Amino acid sequence: MSFFAVPDIKQRLIQVLNKQDYKLLTHEYGVETPIKLLGDYLCTKDCRPHNCGSENAAFAIDLRDGSIYVMMHLTDESGKDNVRWFNSNQKYTTLPDAVRNFMTDFSAE
């Protein structure tokens, strides 16, 4: 079973993402890093096969209260980065630095 198919995770994702972004994260981004525990957060990163540098996303869930955070990143043809954040409770700026850095740095696992 996929991590994103776990009922609690799936339900929270459906609540914060539109249908297109949900499909992108859960179906089109087929390359996933191992799930990592950073403090009280479970985190993973996903990307489009053969295009991880330009089309990627990251996910974190706060194990204390179940809050989720999703970062979607796309680099367009001109090289401009488009980064969008989605969250269920708190703003992504409240994430601990280690979690936010993990989610935004696709050069590291």
Helices and strands as residue ranges (DSSP letters): G 3-5, H 7-16, H 19-23, I 24-28, E 31-32, E 36-38, E 41-47, E 55-62, E 68-75, E 81-87, G 92-94, H 97-104
